[in-house]
Amino acid sequence: MAGMENIEDYILGETEEEITLETSDHSRAISIQMINKCRRDLDIVSRDLDPCIYDTSEMLDAIKKLALRSRLSRIRILVLQPETLKSRGHRMLDLSERLSSFIKIRRVGKEHSSFNSAMLLVDECGFVRRPHSDRFEGRANFKDRKTVSDMQGEFDLLWNHSQKDPNFRRLSL
């Protein structure tokens, strides 16, 4: 496992080291570092946007900065269990509402409801992948275009079959 003390040394598009992830803290730190280095495109698939990773101030700040960095920023998020996300509450929903031109959240289509991985793809070169979305073990790499290309094809298939979900709409009274 890459040491937590040298995460700042990882450079998107340059550092080719395979990183083994074992804990939620490590997954969150690597993900935030990758998003902080992202220039434009971020794609995420998660069962319920793991609160210990995605519902933290540091993560939300990184995603907000990415969205505001360029008018070409594109953030796409796929969720398998939107009901859980909405009932528990999640600050990512509020952020996506405020930055709806940049952040899109959708539900994975019914034909892919058995999909059980979690992944984060950054600028066609960096990734975080957890083979089981309910566990934090996985791997990451800041420069692996081949793997990201394969995973991007998987994400795009899921996105193209995804649907908007009423759980992600805010009701104004």
Order of alpha helices (4+ residues) and beta strands (2+ residues): beta-alpha-beta-alpha-alpha-beta-alpha-alpha-beta-beta-beta-beta-alpha
